[in-house]
Amino acid sequence: MNPRNIELLAPAKNADAGKAAINYGADAVYIGPEKFSARAAAGNSVSDIEKLASYAHMYNSRVYAALNTILFDNELEEARKLIHDLYSAGIDALIIQDMGILEMDLPPVSLHASTQAGNYSPERIKFLASAGFKRIVLARELSIEQVCTIRKSVTCELEFFIHGALCVSFSGSCYMSASAGGRSANRGECAQPCRKEWDLSAESGGVISHGHLLSTKDLNHTENIPELINAGIDSFKIEGRLKDIHYVKNITAHYRQTIDRVLEEKQELVRSSSGRVYFDFNPDPERTFNRGYTEYFLHGRTGSVSSFRSPKSTGKKTAAVTGINGKSFSVKADEPLHNGDGLTFTDSEGKLKGIRVNRVEGNKIFPLEMNSIYTGAVLYRNHDVMFEKTLDASRTERKIAVDMELTVKGHIVSLTLTDDDGLTISMDSPLTGEQSRSSTSAEEGIMRHLKKLGATMFISRNIKIEGVENIYIQPSILNDLRRRSTAALEQKRINEFSRTQIPFKKTSHHYPVDELDFTYNVSNSLARNFYERHGVKTIHPAFECSEENGNVPVMKTKLCIRYETGCCPKYHEDDRSNNLLFISDGRDRYMLVFNCPDCVMYVYTADKK
């Protein structure tokens, strides 16, 4: 029985971040091209993506291009050409949400159905798998039971988000940004109105609650990795194509170690790429950007998932204020604070406030501004200066183990390298034999020079030396052999990397429903053709293609404001649950509709001031 590959998938804002992710343990990275990516602010040239793919393939890591916006008719040909360019650049898969792409003349590239494609219904997922998708990126809202059910229904690869910022809406089903300001989330331009402050009020008037009512905590599935593996997840995805390189290094390293601990216990599981990472720091997810953590709904509705106080990074609990001393304050700290650290605390009104440390003297902190700090305040560090310096100076390396064999026959010295994946390279050099001129044995001297692999991607494992008795080999010969051999083996790893090639075949099996509303995001004629060929009778245009949408749901979410504010009829038995509720930002007002049997909340357009 072949071992099962487990993949750690990391984000890449750019090629440098992608290389860092690979160095710190990613089996694959996902990156957006200059156009048609759901993170428009994180676009990259085809040339940069090609360089990243070449680097990744040395480690048998993979690069996935996220071309996961909806497309308009006048963009279809440009998108088709871009897909072919990306394939020629070496990408291993294309992440998409627009079904119009399946009507194009495609290269034999693996297709991944983006979570933007609405992958939470088993029927939908089964349909997509049959339509030719090699992988489905599952909705973040799914429970472990739902994941298990989906796994039993399809044989394609399943990918699941395990860390990072959460879109409060079911992905692909949020139109609030497009409705409020014309910036469509399905076009990579979300303005994140969910992170704003909102007033919650009843139809009768009066503010019930105020805060960042639609802002969620960040996802963290560290403790759930074994369970998700058992449920059938193949790829574990870290969110963060807008995050900086410190986040990429720290979070990738954290999950590399977390997943490796599981793999060590289960011999039937293996990493999907090659090499081992040698870390020189201790990763800690709380030390980089986070709004507090949640496991979301993996085990049902088990507690609050919102970050009402602020959409900004909260940080790691670090100290408590023990006294105020004019322009400074005293703390009892769990760990040292440093000049330049950023600290957060909750004020008397429940809002998150921040201060910057200007100077530290023992247990006294001198901030740039006191900002209403008070005795008893619990401090969280959301900018850790020393940790970022540690990451900047980190010499963490990813290495491929090689066996080395050096032999001397006549006047020829040969060096053969064989790596972990069985690839072999041999190099020769002429030799003028001389008697050994050192008290150190010839083998010891040769071995010392062969082990100098520090600047390469390799690390020596076994070294075998033959035919060197009483032979002196000049260090320059040994160093030249080692350099040429490692360079040739690196190139061979790139050249012999094998991409999965899947010629796409159009299908015509029946779609689970006969009518598609605007939430299916059909925005071009090719997508319409796709669904019609699969038996759909009525197709409504995407929200972005309709001038008059009327009173429609602009968000579908599992975050329930009634639950979060303590008036859920199921969990709190609150008699206020029958009130018609609205949220308003002072300009736009939206009506909340609750589907309690499915535990889902809808946000409807209501009126604008």
Stockholm file with secondary structure:
# STOCKHOLM 1.0

chainA/1-609         MNPRNIELLAPAKNADAGKAAINYGADAVYIGPEKFSARAAAGNSVSDIEKLASYAHMYNSRVYAALNTILFDNELEEARKLIHDLYSAGIDALIIQDMGILEMDLPPVSLHASTQAGNYSPERIKFLASAGFKRIVLARELSIEQVCTIRKSVTCELEFFIHGALCVSFSGSCYMSASAGGRSANRGECAQPCRKEWDLSAESGGVISHGHLLSTKDLNHTENIPELINAGIDSFKIEGRLKDIHYVKNITAHYRQTIDRVLEEKQELVRSSSGRVYFDFNPDPERTFNRGYTEYFLHGRTGSVSSFRSPKSTGKKTAAVTGINGKSFSVKADEPLHNGDGLTFTDSEGKLKGIRVNRVEGNKIFPLEMNSIYTGAVLYRNHDVMFEKTLDASRTERKIAVDMELTVKGHIVSLTLTDDDGLTISMDSPLTGEQSRSSTSAEEGIMRHLKKLGATMFISRNIKIEGVENIYIQPSILNDLRRRSTAALEQKRINEFSRTQIPFKKTSHHYPVDELDFTYNVSNSLARNFYERHGVKTIHPAFECSEENGNVPVMKTKLCIRYETGCCPKYHEDDRSNNLLFISDGRDRYMLVFNCPDCVMYVYTADKK
#=GR chainA/1-609 SS CCCEEEEEEEEESSHHHHHHHHHTTCSEEEEEESSSCSCGGGEECHHHHHHHHHHHHHTTCEEEEECCSCCCGGGHHHHHHHHHHHHHHTCSEEEECCGGGGGSCCCSCEEEECGGGTTTCHHHHHHHHHTTCSEEECCTTCCHHHHHHHHHHCCSEEEEEEEECCCSEEEEEECHHHHHHSCCGGGTCCCCGGGSCEEEEETTCSEEEEECTTCBCEEECGGGHHHHHHHTCCEEEECCTTSCHHHHHHHHHHHHHHHHHHHHHCTTEEESSCCEEECSSCCCGGGSSCSCEECTTTTSSCSCCBCCSCSSCCCEEEEEEEEEETTEEEEEESSCCCTTCEEEEECTTSCEEEEEEEEEETTEEEESCCTTCCTTCEEEEEECHHHHHHHHHCCCEEEEEEEEEEEEETTEEEEEEEETTSCEEEEEEECCCCCCCSSSCHHHHHHHHHTCCTTSSEEEEEEEEESCTTCCCCHHHHHHHHHHHHHHHHHHHHHTCCCCCCCCCCCCCCCSCSEECGGGCCCSHHHHHHHHHTTCCEECCCGGGCSCCCSCEEEEESCCHHHHTTCCTTTTCCGGGGSCEEEECSSEEEEEEEETTTTEEEEEEEEEC
#=GC SS_cons         CCCEEEEEEEEESSHHHHHHHHHTTCSEEEEEESSSCSCGGGEECHHHHHHHHHHHHHTTCEEEEECCSCCCGGGHHHHHHHHHHHHHHTCSEEEECCGGGGGSCCCSCEEEECGGGTTTCHHHHHHHHHTTCSEEECCTTCCHHHHHHHHHHCCSEEEEEEEECCCSEEEEEECHHHHHHSCCGGGTCCCCGGGSCEEEEETTCSEEEEECTTCBCEEECGGGHHHHHHHTCCEEEECCTTSCHHHHHHHHHHHHHHHHHHHHHCTTEEESSCCEEECSSCCCGGGSSCSCEECTTTTSSCSCCBCCSCSSCCCEEEEEEEEEETTEEEEEESSCCCTTCEEEEECTTSCEEEEEEEEEETTEEEESCCTTCCTTCEEEEEECHHHHHHHHHCCCEEEEEEEEEEEEETTEEEEEEEETTSCEEEEEEECCCCCCCSSSCHHHHHHHHHTCCTTSSEEEEEEEEESCTTCCCCHHHHHHHHHHHHHHHHHHHHHTCCCCCCCCCCCCCCCSCSEECGGGCCCSHHHHHHHHHTTCCEECCCGGGCSCCCSCEEEEESCCHHHHTTCCTTTTCCGGGGSCEEEECSSEEEEEEEETTTTEEEEEEEEEC
//
